[in-house]
C-alpha cells in the first residue's frame, strides 16, 4: 500500500513539473493569444518595441519624445498590419553597432533603421524586405575635389562603427584614413568643423544631412554610389513566420498607397520621387 501511495505521489509531482515547464516555455517565447510566437505573438498583445535611428533626418530623427522619418513610417505600416495601433508602439533608439544585440536580447521586437541586409548579419538575425535600395556615397564640402571613392587615398573619411559603409572603406579603400563614431551626426559635425574630409554612408542618409538648414550650401553628395544597400526589417533569427508576415504587409503597402505616402510625407519633401517597392525582390525568410 505504501509503495502504491508513493508511486501515485511521484506521478502527480512529475505531471506538475511538466505543466510548469510548458508554461515557462510559453512565457519565454513571447507567445500571444492562440499560441502564436515571435513578433506575431507579441503583436497580438497590442504592443511592439521598434528600434529606429534617432539622428538621421528624413529617415529616423528624434525630437523630444517624438520620432519622425521614412523608417518610422515604415514601422507604423508594419505595426498596423500586425494589428498594433500607433499608441501601442514603443520607439527605441538604436545605433549601427547595437542592432543585432538588441534583437537577440529581446530589447526590441523589430529594427527599422537603415539596416542593410547582408550575409554576415543573416547569420544572427532574420530580415524581411528590402523596402528600399540605397547606395553608399560620399558627403563632402561644396568646394571639395573628392570625386568618388577612387580619390580617397590619404583622405580622412568618417563613418559609423559596425556599419556596412565603414567595413567597405576598411576592406576596399585601405589607403583612406577611417575615423569612426557611434552616430553619423557626429561625423557630419566633424565634417563641418574641418576635422574630416568626407563622410560616407548611404546616399539617402547623406542627402538628409545636406538638406538640413544649418548645412545649406556647405555640403554636397558626390553622387557616385559604389554599392547597393538593401534596407531590411530585422527580427529574431528563428522568426520565419514573423518575417513572412511582414513581407506580406510590405506587398500590400506597395499597392495600397501607404508606402508612397510614407515616402511623400518624409523623404519626398526633398523633391525626390517615391521609388517603387519591388515585391519580387523581397527576401526568402530563413
C-alpha positions as CSV (number, residue, x, y, z in Angstrom):
1,X,0.0,0.0,0.0
2,X,2.9,2.4,0.9
3,X,4.5,1.6,-2.5
4,X,1.3,2.4,-4.3
5,X,0.8,5.7,-2.5
6,X,4.5,6.7,-3.2
7,X,4.1,5.9,-6.9
8,X,0.9,8.0,-7.0
9,X,2.7,10.9,-5.3
10,X,5.7,10.8,-7.6
11,X,3.4,10.6,-10.7
12,X,1.5,13.7,-9.6
13,X,4.7,15.6,-9.0
14,X,6.1,14.6,-12.4
15,X,2.9,15.9,-14.1
16,X,3.0,19.2,-12.1
17,X,6.6,19.8,-13.2
18,X,5.8,19.1,-16.8
19,X,3.0,21.6,-16.7
20,X,5.2,24.2,-15.1
21,X,7.9,23.6,-17.7
22,X,5.4,24.0,-20.6
23,X,4.2,27.3,-19.0
24,X,7.8,28.5,-18.8
25,X,8.4,27.8,-22.4
26,X,5.3,29.8,-23.5
27,X,6.4,32.8,-21.4
28,X,9.9,32.8,-22.7
29,X,8.9,32.6,-26.4
30,X,6.7,35.8,-26.2
31,X,3.6,33.9,-27.2
32,X,0.3,35.8,-27.5
33,X,-3.2,34.6,-27.9
34,X,-3.8,31.5,-29.8
35,X,-0.3,30.2,-29.2
36,X,1.4,32.4,-31.8
37,X,5.0,33.1,-31.1
38,X,7.6,35.6,-32.3
39,X,6.6,39.1,-33.4
40,X,3.2,37.9,-34.5
41,X,2.6,36.6,-30.9
42,X,3.9,39.8,-29.4
43,X,1.8,42.0,-31.6
44,X,-1.3,40.1,-30.6
45,X,-1.0,41.8,-27.2
46,X,-1.3,45.2,-28.9
47,X,2.2,46.3,-28.3
48,X,5.6,46.3,-30.1
49,X,9.0,47.7,-29.4
50,X,10.6,49.0,-32.7
51,X,14.2,50.1,-32.9
52,X,14.9,53.1,-35.1
53,X,17.7,55.7,-35.7
54,X,17.4,59.0,-33.9
55,X,19.9,61.2,-35.8
56,X,19.1,60.7,-39.4
57,X,17.0,63.5,-41.0
58,X,14.2,62.2,-43.2
59,X,14.7,58.6,-42.0
60,X,14.8,58.4,-38.3
61,X,15.1,61.6,-36.2
62,X,14.2,62.1,-32.6
63,X,12.9,65.4,-31.3
64,X,11.9,65.2,-27.6
65,X,9.9,62.0,-27.3
66,X,8.8,62.1,-31.0
67,X,10.4,60.1,-33.8
68,X,9.9,61.1,-37.4
69,X,11.1,59.9,-40.8
70,X,10.6,57.3,-43.5
71,X,11.8,54.4,-41.4
72,X,9.4,55.4,-38.7
73,X,6.6,55.5,-41.1
74,X,7.5,52.0,-42.4
75,X,7.5,50.9,-38.8
76,X,4.0,52.2,-38.4
77,X,2.8,50.4,-41.5
78,X,4.3,47.1,-40.2
79,X,2.7,47.6,-36.8
80,X,-0.7,48.4,-38.3
81,X,-0.5,45.3,-40.5
82,X,0.2,43.2,-37.3
83,X,-2.8,44.8,-35.6
84,X,-0.9,47.2,-33.3
85,X,-2.0,50.9,-33.2
86,X,0.5,53.7,-33.2
87,X,-0.3,54.2,-29.5
88,X,1.0,50.6,-28.9
89,X,4.4,51.3,-30.4
90,X,7.4,51.9,-28.2
91,X,10.2,53.5,-30.2
92,X,13.7,52.7,-29.1
93,X,16.8,54.4,-30.3
94,X,19.4,52.1,-32.0
95,X,22.8,52.7,-33.4
96,X,24.5,50.6,-36.0
97,X,26.6,48.6,-33.6
98,X,23.7,47.5,-31.3
99,X,21.1,46.5,-33.8
100,X,21.9,42.7,-33.7
101,X,22.3,42.6,-29.9
102,X,19.1,44.4,-29.3
103,X,17.2,41.9,-31.5
104,X,18.9,38.9,-29.9
105,X,18.4,40.1,-26.4
106,X,14.8,41.0,-26.9
107,X,15.2,44.6,-26.2
108,X,13.3,45.3,-29.4
109,X,10.9,43.2,-31.5
110,X,11.8,44.8,-34.8
111,X,14.6,47.1,-36.2
112,X,13.7,49.5,-39.0
113,X,16.9,51.6,-39.0
114,X,18.6,51.9,-42.4
115,X,19.5,48.3,-41.8
116,X,21.4,46.8,-44.8
117,X,20.6,43.1,-45.4
118,X,23.8,41.1,-45.8
119,X,25.1,37.6,-45.4
120,X,27.0,38.3,-42.2
121,X,24.0,39.7,-40.4
122,X,21.7,37.0,-41.7
123,X,23.8,34.5,-39.6
124,X,22.4,36.0,-36.4
125,X,19.1,37.8,-37.3
126,X,16.3,37.4,-39.9
127,X,15.3,40.0,-42.4
128,X,12.1,41.0,-44.1
129,X,12.2,43.3,-47.0
130,X,14.0,45.1,-48.6
131,X,11.7,48.1,-48.6
132,X,14.3,50.4,-50.1
133,X,17.6,50.1,-52.1
134,X,20.3,52.7,-51.2
135,X,23.9,53.1,-52.4
136,X,27.0,54.1,-50.5
137,X,28.2,57.6,-51.4
138,X,30.3,60.5,-50.0
139,X,29.3,63.7,-48.4
140,X,32.0,66.4,-48.8
141,X,32.3,70.2,-48.5
142,X,31.0,72.0,-51.5
143,X,34.5,73.0,-52.7
144,X,36.0,69.6,-52.2
145,X,38.0,68.0,-55.0
146,X,36.9,64.5,-54.0
147,X,35.0,63.0,-56.9
148,X,34.4,59.4,-55.8
149,X,35.9,56.5,-53.9
150,X,38.9,56.4,-56.2
151,X,40.1,59.8,-54.8
152,X,40.1,58.8,-51.1
153,X,43.7,57.9,-50.7
154,X,45.1,59.8,-47.7
155,X,41.8,61.4,-47.0
156,X,40.1,61.4,-43.6
157,X,36.9,59.6,-44.1
158,X,34.3,59.3,-41.3
159,X,31.7,56.6,-40.8
160,X,29.9,54.7,-38.0
161,X,31.4,51.7,-36.1
162,X,29.7,48.4,-37.0
163,X,28.2,49.8,-40.2
164,X,28.5,48.3,-43.7
165,X,30.0,51.6,-45.2
166,X,32.8,51.6,-42.5
167,X,33.7,48.0,-43.3
168,X,33.7,48.7,-47.0
169,X,36.2,51.5,-46.5
170,X,38.4,49.2,-44.4
171,X,38.4,46.4,-47.0
172,X,38.2,48.2,-50.3
173,X,39.8,51.6,-49.7
174,X,42.6,50.9,-47.3
175,X,44.5,54.0,-48.3
176,X,41.8,56.2,-46.7
177,X,42.2,57.2,-43.1
178,X,39.0,55.9,-41.4
179,X,37.6,57.8,-38.5
180,X,34.7,56.1,-36.7
181,X,32.0,57.4,-34.4
182,X,28.8,55.8,-33.0
183,X,26.5,58.1,-34.9
184,X,26.5,59.8,-38.3
185,X,25.6,63.1,-36.8
186,X,29.0,63.2,-35.1
187,X,30.6,62.5,-38.4
188,X,28.7,65.4,-40.0
189,X,29.7,67.7,-37.1
190,X,33.4,66.7,-37.7
191,X,33.0,67.5,-41.4
192,X,31.5,70.9,-40.6
193,X,34.5,71.6,-38.3
194,X,37.1,70.5,-40.9
195,X,38.2,67.6,-38.9
196,X,37.5,65.0,-41.6
197,X,37.4,65.3,-45.4
198,X,34.3,63.2,-46.1
199,X,31.5,61.3,-44.5
200,X,30.4,58.0,-46.1
201,X,27.2,56.1,-45.7
202,X,24.1,55.6,-47.9
203,X,23.2,58.3,-50.3
204,X,19.8,58.9,-48.9
205,X,21.1,59.4,-45.4
206,X,23.7,61.9,-46.7
207,X,21.1,63.7,-48.7
208,X,19.1,64.2,-45.5
209,X,22.0,65.8,-43.7
210,X,22.9,68.0,-46.6
211,X,19.3,69.3,-46.7
212,X,19.4,70.5,-43.1
213,X,19.1,74.3,-42.7
214,X,22.3,74.6,-40.8
215,X,24.3,73.0,-43.6
216,X,22.6,74.6,-46.6
217,X,25.1,75.3,-49.3
218,X,28.0,73.9,-47.3
219,X,28.0,70.2,-48.3
220,X,27.3,68.2,-51.4
221,X,26.7,64.5,-52.1
222,X,29.2,63.3,-54.6
223,X,26.6,61.3,-56.5
224,X,28.7,58.4,-57.4
225,X,27.3,55.4,-55.5
226,X,29.7,52.5,-55.1
227,X,27.5,49.8,-53.5
228,X,23.9,48.6,-53.3
229,X,22.4,48.7,-49.9
230,X,19.0,46.8,-49.5
231,X,17.3,48.1,-46.4
232,X,15.5,45.3,-44.4
233,X,13.5,44.9,-41.3
234,X,15.4,42.9,-38.7
235,X,13.8,40.4,-36.3
236,X,14.9,37.3,-34.4
237,X,16.7,34.7,-36.4
238,X,14.2,31.9,-35.8
239,X,11.1,34.0,-36.5
240,X,10.3,32.9,-40.1
241,X,6.5,33.3,-39.6
242,X,7.0,36.9,-38.5
243,X,9.3,37.6,-41.4
244,X,6.8,36.2,-43.9
245,X,4.0,38.2,-42.4
246,X,6.0,41.4,-42.6
247,X,6.8,40.7,-46.3
248,X,3.0,40.3,-46.9
249,X,2.4,43.6,-45.3
250,X,5.0,45.2,-47.5
251,X,3.4,43.7,-50.6
252,X,0.1,45.3,-49.6
253,X,1.8,48.6,-48.9
254,X,3.3,48.7,-52.3
255,X,-0.2,48.6,-53.9
256,X,-2.5,50.4,-51.4
257,X,-0.7,53.7,-51.5
258,X,0.7,53.6,-47.9
259,X,4.3,53.1,-49.0
260,X,4.1,56.1,-51.3
261,X,2.5,58.2,-48.6
262,X,5.3,57.2,-46.2
263,X,7.8,58.5,-48.7
264,X,6.0,61.6,-49.7
265,X,5.5,62.6,-46.1
266,X,9.2,62.3,-45.3
267,X,12.0,62.0,-47.9
268,X,9.6,63.1,-50.7
269,X,9.7,66.6,-49.3
270,X,13.2,66.9,-50.8
271,X,11.6,66.7,-54.2
272,X,12.8,63.1,-54.9
273,X,10.1,60.9,-56.3
274,X,8.9,57.9,-54.4
275,X,10.7,54.7,-55.5
276,X,8.9,51.5,-56.4
277,X,8.8,48.8,-53.8
278,X,9.6,45.8,-55.9
279,X,7.7,42.9,-54.2
280,X,9.6,40.4,-56.4
281,X,12.9,41.2,-54.5
282,X,11.5,40.5,-51.0
283,X,13.7,38.0,-49.1
284,X,13.0,34.3,-48.7
285,X,12.7,34.2,-44.9
286,X,15.0,31.6,-43.4
